[in-house]
Amino acid sequence: MAATADHSTTGASAPAYYVSTPIYYVNDRPHLGHAYTTVAGDVLTRWHRQRGEKVWYLTGTDEHGQKIMRTAEANGVTPQEWCDKLVEEAWKPLWEHLEIANDDFIRTTQQRHTDRVQEFVQDLYDKGEIYKGGYSGPYCVGCEEFKLPAELLDGATADEKLCTVHKRPVEWLEEENYFFRLSAYGPKLLEFYAANPDFIQPASARNEVLRFVEQDLKDLSISRSTFNWGVPLPWDETHVLYVWVDALQNYITAAGYGSDPERFAELWPASVHLVGKDILRFHAVIWPAMLMAAGLPLPKRVVANGWLMVGGEKMSKSNLTGIAPTDLTSHFGVDAYRYYFLRAIPFGTDGSFSWEDFTARYTSELANDFGNLASRVAAMVGKYFDGALPAATASGDAEKAVQDGLAAAVAAADQKIGEDLDFAGGLAAIFEFVKQVNGYISDQEPWKVAKDDSAEGRARLATILYTAAESLRATAVLLNPVMPSTAEKLWASLGAEAGLGALAAQPIATVADWGRLPAGVTVTKGEILFPRLEEKPAS
């Protein structure tokens, strides 16, 4: 399993900050796009834990559907064997490698999920929200989605139509299905969107959903009868549940729906559903409508991130542009990987991965600005004060400017990362402060001040180095959700644990309280935080 966090969420009435990723389709191994969303959720939940909040982070895998069945058949195994192999050998190990601190990992083939799913749809059927009918129309197996005419491209022949996402021919389906009365929920959804303008983010995603719902919704086919790899409908086992209807319910089945009412009351509704923009309608239209029909609260926010692009195409295995995250972590390291994608690509927009841009940011921002600052400060405290952090006794305007800069950085980062999910903006604020501290050291020239052996000179030198070390103390706390291993190394180098306790226990609310790092702690020059990069490996 991934680096599952031990954060108890039961036994208290206060709601938890509950974040979910999409559950990922296990037809193949994870690529950068999957990891991008999962790292974002991890940083968001770590940030809220650093605030001292109760947090619950869910991820998992979507294991039913026609695509899984066909992939398994092509590999000569059963669908369950295929899913077990991929989950245990690829998905969970990658999340552990990337230091994802999820609280739960749900699989849609687990009985704790399938039993609750059957109860959910049985309830909708009993309420008259589901009826039997027939369906004919285009279906993309890759998306596991019925397509509208506007979502198709012309193919090689007059009769051939292509999926706009996968650029592959769709299949024409004609089969008996059960339908959910989605059309009845258009007005209710529009009313909900109007009353909750922040429900769908970013604004471009909200506008897309509004346009879609305003065009009148059609009832949704929720079952398939031509294959059997899925959750059987409890009232008609000749049908299996449409994979998306099955998958969406993971957000409540994992949270205790139908099995643990106390836990469910604490966790639901979710604070944030993180989704890719290509699955936005499922989460912002179909899922809320199903919850309305079931009489359950709706999630508080659905936030759609953009696509990672390579050569102008969405990164995916089917487009042969999938890149394994380990291709990058083996060269840049895990923490640099976590930092880069959230710093370089504003969350909610499409962004192109570039090896050259990653290298430039690693060298400039991580190695030179941040890593070199930590190394210089530790070296000077060792050289001029035998590693014992001196007290600041000669502070002036320059130090006040650094303190003010820290307060501004903390406020901006807390708002942008913790509330706005603007990871790039939050990291920019933190690294502006890092640049400010580098500028402070360059301006104060402690190596020159060290030549003054007078009491005033020693006091001034002590103040400069304390100011720099205290700035690094704050920076370690702010970067702990993003680069946990690096932040821990810095925390240890500063001797902060002896004076302040564990890094994870330092609340965001007190980061800007100046003077928290006690004078006298032992500062050591540890390993280089961001070593010089070797040659780019051959592709």
N, C-alpha and C positions, 0 to 999 in steps of 0.2 A: 504494500500500500504506500501511497505518498506519505510525506512527512506529516502525518495526521496530528493535529494539535490536541493537547489535553486541556480543553477549555469547557468546563462544565456549564451547561445552560439550563439545568433543571433545578427545581427546588425554590425558585424565587419568582415573584410575580412580574417583575419589570421585564418588558420586552427586550429581546436580543436584537442586535444589528445583524440581520440575516442577508447574506449575499450569496448568489448562485451564479455559476457559469452555465452555459448550455451543457447538456449532457452530449458527449461527442459520439459520433457514429463510428463504430469500430470496423469499418470495411477495410481499413488500412492503418498504418502507424501514424502517430501524430506528427504534424509539421509545425512550422513557425506560426501559422495563423492560429492553431489551437493553443499553442503556448502563450501567444500574445494576450489573449483574453484571460487565460488562467493566471498568468503573472499579474495582470492588472487587478484581478479580483483578490489575489494574495496581498498585493501592496495595499489595496483599499482596506481589507480586513485587518491586516497588521497595523495600519495607521489607527484604526478605531480601537484596537486592543491597546495601542500605545496611549490612547486617550483615557484608558482605564475602563472602557465600556465592555459589556458582555457581548460577545460576538459569536456568530455561527457561520461557517463557510462551507458551502456544498459544491461538489463537482461530481462527475461520474460519467457513465457511458450508456449510450442508446444502442440496444442490441437486437431489436426485432426488425422486421421488414423484408421486403423482397430483395433489396440490394445485398443485405447480409446473407440471405439464403443463397443467392446466386454466387456470391464470392466464396462462400464455404463450399458449395458444390464444385466450383472451379478448382478448388484446392484439395478436393477429395476428402473432406471432413464434414462432420455435422455442423450446423450453425452454432450450437452450444460449444462444441470443441473449438471452433474458430474464435468465438468471443472470449472464451477462457484463456486461450493462448495469447491473443492480442492484449487483453487487459493486464494479464499478469507479467507478460514479457516486454510490453512496450509502454502502455499508458501509465500504469502506476509507477514503474521505475523512473519514467521521465519526470513525473511530478515530484518524486523524491529527489531526483538529481537537481531540479530547479528550486528546491527548498520551498515547495508549496505546502503551506501549513493548513491544509483543509481539515475540517472537523468531521466530515463524512464523505464517503465515496459510494454513490448509489449506482447499482446496475439494474437495468430494467428487466433482467431475467431473474432477479431475486424475488423470492416469494413474498417478502415484506412489501414489495412494490406491486406485484401482479394481483395479489389478493385485494389490496386496497383499490386498485384500478377497476377491478370488476365490481366492487361495491359502489364506486363512484358512478360508473356508467349505468349500472342497474338502477340507481336512484334517479338518474336522468330519464331513463326509459320508463320507470314507474310514474314519473311526473308528466309523461307525454311529450318530453323534449326530444325524443328520438323516435323515428318512424322508418318503415321499410319502403324502399323504392328502387329505382334502377338508375345506373349511371352509364353514360357514354361520353368519352372525351379524351383529350391528350393527357398523358401521364409521364413524368420524368422519373425514372427509377433512381437516377443519381441524387435528385433532390428529395425523392419519396414524396412527390407533390403533384397534385392535379393542377394543370396549367390553364390559364386564361389565354384567349387569342393574343392579347397584347404582350404576353410573356413568351412569345415564340418568334423564332427567326425562320426565314425561308431556307429550305435545304437544297440538295442537289437536284431534286425533281419537283414537279408541281405539287405532288402529294406529301412530300417530306417536310416536316417542321422540326426545328432544333430548339433545344432549351437554351435560353439566353445565358445561363450560368455555365453549363457544361459544354455547350456547343455540340451536343450530340443529339441524334434523333430521339424524339419522344415516341412513346407507344400509344396506340389507340386502344382504350379499354371500353369494353361493354360487359357489365356484370351487375348482378343484383347486390345492392348495398343497403345498409342502414344509414339514415341521415340525421344529423343534429339540426334543429331549427335555428340556425345562425341568422337567418334573414329577420327574425323577430327582434334581434338585439341591436340592429343598427341605430335606431333612435336612442336607446339606452346607453350605448357606447358613446355616441356623440355628446350626450348630456354629461356623461362621466368625464370625458376629455375636457369639456368646457369648465367643469367644476374643479378639475385637477390638471391645470396646464403644464405641470412639471412631470406628469406621469410618463410621457414618452420624451426621451432626449436622444440626440440633440434636436434642435428645432427643425432641421431638414427631415429627420425621421418622423417627427410629429406631423409635419405637413404632408408627407407621403401617406401616412395612415389616414389622416383626415380625408384626403382626396379619395382614397380607396373606399372608405366606409360611406362617404357621401354619395357614391355612385350606386348604392343599394347592394346589400350583401345577399348572396345566394346561400341556400342551405348547404351544409357541409357533409359530404360522404365520410362516414367514420368507420367503415368496415371494408374488409376485402374477403372475397369468397373463392378466389382462384389459387390460393396457396395457404399454408397453415403455420408459418413461422411468425407467431404473434400471440397476443393474449386473447383467448377465446371469449366471445361474448357470452355472458352467463346465461342468457335466455335463448341463445341460438349458437351452438358450438360449431356449426358449419361455417361461421364467420369468425375472423380474427379482427381485432381492433386495428384501425388505421394507425400506423406507427407513430404519427405525430400526436394523436390524441392520447395514446399510451405514454409517450415520452414526456409530454408537458406535465403530466401529473406527478412526475418525480419530485417536483418542488414541494408538494404537500405530503406525498407518501413518506419521503425521507424525514419530514418535520413532525411526523406523528399522527397524521390524519387517519382516523379510524382505528388507531391502535393505542395512542397515548394522548388523551385529551389535554392534560395539563401541559405537556411539552408542546403540543400543537398551539395552544393558546399563547404560549410564551414566544414561539418562533414565527407564527403566521399572523399577519401577512409579511411576506418578504420585504426587506428594505430596498434591495436592488436586484433585479434580474439583469445580468450582463449577457448580451446576445450579439451575434453578428448581424449586420444589416440585411443579409439575405434571408434570415429567419425572423425578421421583425414582425411580419403580419401574424405569424403563429402566436407570438408572445403578446402582441399589443391589440389583437383583434379576437382571434379564436379562443385563446386562453382566458381573457377577461370575460368573454361571453359565456364560456363553460362555467366559470366560477359564479357568475351571476345566476345562471340556471340552477346551480347547486346551492345557492344561498350562502356562499362563502365570501369573505372579504377579498378584495383585489390587491395585488402587490402595490407597493408605494411608487416604484419607479421601474421602468424598462429602459435601459440605456444601450443603444446600439453602437458598437464600434465599427469602424470602416474595415476595408480589406487591405491586407498586405499584398502589394503588387510586385511582380517581376516581369520586366519587359512589357508593361502595359496590361498584363493579365492577372486576374486574381490568383493568388498562390493556392494551388490544390494539387493533389496527386493526379487527378484526371487530366489536368492541363500540363502535367510533367514539369511543374515548376515548384513542387514541394521540396523544401530544404529541411533537413533534420536539425533540430535545435542543437544537438551534440556536435554538429559540424562547426558551429560557432563557439559553443562553450569550451570545446577542446583547445581553441585558439585564444579566445578573449577571456575565458573564465565565466563562471555562472553569474557572479554579481554584476560584472560589466554587461552581460547579456540582459539581465533584468533591468538594468539602468537604461541601456541604449534604446530599446524599443519604446519605452514610455517617455523618454526624453526627446527622441527624434521624431515621433509621429503623434501629433495631437489626437487624443482619444476621441473617436467619433468621426474621424475623417479617414479617407484612403491614404495610404503612404507606401512609398517604395523602399524596399530594403536595398542598401548599398554597402558592399564590403568596404569601399573606400571611405564612405561617411562614418561607418562604425570605427574604422581605424583612426580617422581624424579625431573623432570625439573621444575615443579611448585615450589617445595621446594627449590631446589638449586639455580636456575637462577632467578626466580621471587621473591620469598619470602626472601631468604637469601641475594643474591647478590644485587638485585635492591631495593626491598621494605625496607630491613633493612638499606641500605645506606640512603635512603630518610628519614627514621625515625630518624637515628642517627644524621644526619646533622641538621635537624630541632630541635631536642632536645638540641643539643649543642649550637646552636645559641640562643635558648630560655634561656638556663641555664647561659651562659657566657656573653650574650649581650642583655638580656631582649627581644629577638625576633627581634631586629633591625639588619639587615645584615650589618656587618662592612665592611669597605673598606680594600683592600689589599695594604699594604704599604711596605711589607718586602718580596717581591718575590725573588726567587732564582732558582737554577737549577731544584729543585724538581717540582716547579710550571711550569717551562718551559717544562719539560717532559710531564706534564699533558696537556698543551696546544698543544704540538706536537701530543700527542696521540689523542686528539679530532680532530685535522685537518685530521689526517690519517683515523680516523673512519668515519668522514663525507664524505671524498672523496670515500672511499671504499663502504660505504652504498649507496651513491647516484648512483654510477656506477652499483652496483650489483642489487639494488632494482629497480631503475628508468630506467635502460637501459637493463640489462641482465636478469631481472626477476629471479634473484638468491636470493630469499627471505631469504633462510637459511644462505647464505653467508653474506648478508647485516646485518641480525640480529646478526650473530656471530661477525661481526666487531663492532657493537654497544655495545654488551655485553662484548667484550674484553676491551672496554673503561671503562665500568662500573667496571669490575674487577680491572683495573688500578687505578681507583679512590679509590676503597676500599683499595687497596694496599698502595696508597699514604697516606690515613688516618692512616692505621696501622703503617706505617713507621714514620709518623710525630708525632703521639701520642699527639693529642691536649689536652687530659685530663691531661697529665703531663705538657705540656706547660702552661696550665691554672694556675698552681701553682706558676708561676713566675709573680709577680705583677709589675715588672718593665715595663717601657715604651716599651723596646725592646721585652719583653715577651708578652705584650698585642698586639703589632703590629704583632708579629709572629703568635699568636693565631688567630688574625683577618684575616691574609692572608690565613692561612690553611682553615678556615671555609668559607671564600669567594671563595676560589678555589673549594672547594667541592660543594658549592651552585651553582656556575656558571657552574660547570660540570653537575649538575642536570638540570639546565636551558636548556642546550644544549640537554641533554638526553630526556627531555620532548618533545622537538620539533621533534627529530628523531623518537621517539616512537609514536607520535601522529597519524600517519597513521595506525599503527598496533594496538595500544591499546588506542583509543581515550578517553574513560572515565577515565582510570588510568592517562593518560598524563594530562588531565584537572585537576584532583585532585592534582597532583604534582605541576602543574602550579599555582594553587590557594595557595597551601602550601608555595610556594616560594615568594608569593606576586608579581609575575611577571606581572600579568595583569595591576596592577597599574603603573608599571614602563615601560612596553613594549607593552601593548595592548593585544588583543586576541591571544590565542595560534595559532589558524588556520591561522592567518595573518603573522606568523613568517616564512620568506622564508628560504629554505634549504641553499641558497647561502650565508647567513650570520650566519649560526649556529656556525661556527668555529671562528667568529670574537670575540675575547676574551674581556671580560669586559662589555658585553651588559646588564647584570643584574645590575641595579643601587644599589649602597650602600644606606642603609637607608630603603629599603623596609621591610615590616613586614613579617617575616618568622614564620609560625605557624605549629605546629605538628598536622596534620589532622588525619583522620582515617587511619588505617593500610591498605596499598595498596593491600597486598596479605595475608589475614588472614590465620591462621593455618587451615589445612583441617580437616574436621570431618572424621569419619569412612567411608570407601567406601560403598555406598548403596548396599543393596542386589540386585542381578540380577534377 
